[in-house]
Amino acid sequence: MLEIRGLNVSYERVQVLWDISFNIEAGEVVTLLGSNGAGKSTTVKTIQGLLKSGSGSIRFMNRSIDELPAYKIVEEGVALVPEGREIFPKMSVLENLILGAYASRARDLLKDSLEWVFNLYPKLEERKEQLAGTMSGGEQQMLAIARALMSKPKLLMLDEPSLGLAPVIVLQVFDIIKKLKEEGVTVLLVEQNIHHALEISDRAYIMEKGRIILEGKGSDLINNHYVREAYLGM
Amino acid sequence: MDIGVLIQILVWGIYAGCIYILLAIGLNLIFGVMKVVNFAHGELLMLGAYAAFWIYTFSSINPYLIVPLSMLLIAILGIFIERLCFRPIMGTGKLNEIFLSLGLIYLFQNLVAFLWSTNSRYIRSPYGEVVVHIGAIKLPLDYLIIIIVTIVFLIAFQLFMKKTTTGRAMRATSQNREAAALMGINVERMDMLSFALGSALAAAAGSLWLISGQMANPYMGAIPAIKAFAVVIIGGLGSIPGAIIAGMTLGIAENVVPYFMQALVAVFGYEMSFTGWKDTIAFLILIIVLILRPTGIFGERGE
């Protein structure tokens, strides 16, 4: 579904991604793991078109998307839940969700999509008139995920969805990702919360200093010697 | 003090306030979406007035019917300004935006002076002689029309921003540009639209001003633009309700306060006119607000 070959990305003149190659098959949950500054966020932002790649190719559903601007990539069926949520604080929950279905592909399905995300997060329906900026961090994260789902993405990318959330809420976030996987949504997850992430992933790539250094099945990586030592502290 | 005169002056104030509000809302919109301060906004008012003048001179149809035409022309000009001037320098620093828009002021003022001379131009409103009597109060019909037209524009603008998909997308872009792009919004198109809409509102202000009896000349935009900036700052950067309240306050205060001052000195037996104090009063209000509440009445912290 998504195929990345030899991707190099630079900020200003500093190269931050080096020869990144990986792929995601339809229906998979794939995780990018790594510490701060490893290039995970840069990778998803480049896929989404928020950053320009220096060289390499990004193909989605067998179409090259690396020259497209972000808003067109949303039309292609890729959605990103950005790090820090980035909801629209001065709009109601409902308006945030309606904006999520802005892409022409999703606009006609607005009613169905609303029903779908309200099913996933009943709380959002109760709060739909509330200003998004007045909700708690966990609720905002749910809103951010729901808003991305409103575009009916074929590929959903989540950038550190558990960042800064209470442990109970973190579990809820991972539960939702599991649910989405059951519904057939393909997910690319960026996480530092390695244990939870590996549990729900089919496969994972481990990044360090802008390169992919390891890849494998989620279950294998949990038992991998290097991963246990470097990331799980065991 | 005569209540009838006071109400008359009040209506003048509201009329002046309408012009400031139309300008200030455009400024706010452009700033909100693009984070650009267009100092040449007053020149869009001036060009709108000239557009109305020339269309009227060559067609002599009812000048109020010309207003939408003038708005359309200046909106198109706004699109060109956004595309050719502001887009290429976006993100290169505030100083570039400031110098660019200051340059546009001189460009437009001198271009108009060169093409059409600095002579004052005016048109006769078909209702110029019509005065509405409410009891003893006499109000020029033109002022009332302008107040009503402004209210209609404000309601239409508010409905557009709140109820339409495009309006919602513009608000989203002003709240978080990157997140808006993630929704599939073409944010550069929103820049273009905000500039077009802001320019159209400035043109509406300019042509309405001309029709109500003001002279058009190449430099007419300067003072209203500074007042509109005051309105934006007093009301709070980016706040539409703030702009409406501040615009009304400014328009009314700068007309009513001189009248009170005149009445006050009359008590001591002097006869003086304070109408020349208009601008002083407007900027005094600005200074007081900046001291007491630097973010404006409806403003938020930050930036």
Contacts between the chains, C-beta under 8 A, distances in Angstrom:
chain1	res1	chain2	res2	distance
A	48	B	182	6.9
A	50	B	178	6.5
A	50	B	181	6.8
A	50	B	182	7.7
A	69	B	181	7.6
A	69	B	186	7.6
A	70	B	181	4.2
A	70	B	182	6.5
A	71	B	181	5.5
A	71	B	183	7.9
A	71	B	184	4.9
A	71	B	185	5.8
A	71	B	186	4.9
A	71	B	187	7.3
A	74	B	181	8.0
A	74	B	182	6.7
A	74	B	183	6.9
A	74	B	184	3.5
A	75	B	184	5.9
A	79	B	182	7.2
A	80	B	182	5.5
A	82	B	178	7.0
A	82	B	179	6.7
A	82	B	182	6.4
A	86	B	176	5.4
A	86	B	178	6.6
A	86	B	179	4.0
A	86	B	182	7.5
A	87	B	176	7.9
A	87	B	179	7.2
A	88	B	171	7.6
A	88	B	172	5.4
A	88	B	175	4.7
A	88	B	176	6.1
A	88	B	179	6.6
A	89	B	175	6.6
A	90	B	171	7.8
A	90	B	175	5.8
A	91	B	168	7.9
A	91	B	171	6.9
A	91	B	172	7.3
A	91	B	175	7.1
A	95	B	168	6.5
A	98	B	168	6.9
A	99	B	168	6.2
A	99	B	169	7.2
A	99	B	172	5.3
A	99	B	180	7.8
A	99	B	183	4.9
A	99	B	185	7.7
A	100	B	183	6.1
A	102	B	165	7.1
A	102	B	169	6.4
A	102	B	183	4.6
A	102	B	184	4.8
A	102	B	185	5.7
A	103	B	183	7.5
A	103	B	184	3.6
A	104	B	184	7.9
A	106	B	184	7.9
A	107	B	165	7.8
A	147	B	183	7.6
A	148	B	182	7.6
A	151	B	183	7.3
A	151	B	184	6.4
